[in-house]
Amino acid sequence: MNWLKPRRTIAMVGAACLMSLVVFCFLKYVEFERRSEARELGQRFALRLVERISETSAGVYMLTAAVDRQTGKVSRFDELADELLANFPLMRVLELAPGGVIWHVHPLRGNEVVVGHDLLLDKTRNREVHLAVTRRQMAIAGPLVLRQGGVGILARYPLFTVGPDGRSRFWGLSIGVIDFPSLLLMAGEGEFAQRGYGYEICWKPLGSEHCRNLNGEPVVVSSMAENMDIGLSQAEWHLAVSRPGGWLSVLELSIGLLVVVAGTLGAGFLVRPSDEGVPAPQDA
């Protein structure tokens, strides 16, 4: 059989190696370009998330105006909260929690279940609360499933009153619930699907070793995704961007294999039979 003869075999092996190298380099280039695009999409998305959260969290600071810093008395809460919700469309609920217990909620309808909830005693979600009080700064928790239903981000800011002796005392918390689905929409999550990518966000609760999804399940960081941290100063978020089915499709891999096979067979056919060691004529 001609294809078993030495020169044709050498030509086919050489062509197979060369075509494999070319196809491999090309596919790696395609993967590199897609990973770069995914990272760029992810970075833009993460930046918009941080901007929207920072903007919306300002409403939590403004809500503290309802609390008199000398007496701790709450006034005009519903009026102020209603105005803030109108100016911060991503904000779903605003709350005040004197002593860490939620007593003031706006809007109340649909959120009745959180009234009387003691945040300091809730062992499942009080770590960020204690962090906020200790550091006297905003703390972000979530995204997580809310007690009143839906998925949200909890922004909590500690309030302190000043007593007659001039010393500050913990009064309670100003709280804002940011609607997570609306936040993703405003940050441009639809761009991922338009470009053929998928994404996943996980949150690392304070004191936890693992990043967790919305269901509280640990998320394993995959090397098959472009992974990046989201630059929130008050919380640890992680973003993973990938392509469903992998960076290279089955069709692309199949075409690459066909190119290697075609190149190998083509090299074999190009070797002429006269070059295959035909015996030289004998002298008479």
Protein Blocks (a to p, Z undefined) as FASTA:
>chain_A
ZZlpmklmmmmmmmmmmmmmmmmmmmmmmmmmmmmmmmmmmmmmmmmmmmmmmmmmmmmm
mmmmmpcfklopaehklmmmmmmmmmmmmbmbdcddehhiafbdcdfehplmmgopafkl
mmklmmmmmmmmmnopacdedjdddfkgpjddddddddddddfkopacdfbdcdddddfk
lmmmmnopmmmmmnopacddddddehiabdcdfkopacdddfkbccdddfbfkbccdddd
ddehijbdfklmmmmmmmmmmmmmmmmmmpcfklnopacdddZZ
